[in-house]
Amino acid sequence: MRSSVIVFPGSNCDRDISVALEKMQFKNQMVWHKDTVLPKSDLIVIPGGFSYGDYLRSGAIAGKSLIIDEVIKAANSGCLILGICNGFQILTETGLLKGTLLRNKNLKFINKDVNIKVTNNNTKFTSKYKANQILKINIAHNEGNYFTDRNHLDELCKDNLIAFKYCDEKGNINMESNPNGAIENIAGIYNPKKNILGMMPHPERMIDNLISNTDGADLFLSILN
């Protein structure tokens, strides 16, 4: 499969995701934010980091960059889009995903491993996971507090568009296991067609037992599958 990673000034996880994709046998290309043409891609990744220094608000400037018009066209044509951390924030800024990412509830940057539950394993991003499987994945963000209005929240629940929820090691979903205050412990969501996934945790950091674990590997293997 062919993948493209969008690179913005301030991105600091673009190389991480590139390494992960290539390890999983994707044919990956890096695409600069000022480019106006996307390589033919089966998967487009908007990586984590602090695009444009998070000026104005996280993802706001990146959401207006030249290449984003092409990402939106690809998304609307059915291409798989994965936004991780800042990438999730950018997806909400473009309107490809609804909702917004607010500052963490404690108003502090968080960098730690957390548990998340796979709440929908019937998608192209999660088919290799078991239903309700618990993963340990790293988070590193200042604005990870997902929020949306009640109508959209009802839609997310009704149409099974919540990808992951923060939980404890036993799978309990509660405020104690919620690191950032996200509504309903939401760690990731899909668009209605389920070809777009935005998530705050970093699966690309969990693909090697030598440095972490391999809980993120099945996300990429699901896409390949």
Secondary structure, DSSP 8 states (H G I E B T S, - for coil): -EEEEEE-TTBSSHHHHHHHHHHTT-EEEEEETT-------SEEEE--B-GGGG-SSTTTTGGGSHHHHHHHHHHHTT-EEEEETHHHHHHHHHTSS-SEEE--TTSS-EEEEEEEEES--SSTTTTTS-TT-EEEEEEEES--EEE--HHHHHHHHHTT-EEEEEE-TT---SGGG-SS--GGGEEEEE-TTS-EEEESSBGGGSS-TTTS-STTHHHHHHHH-
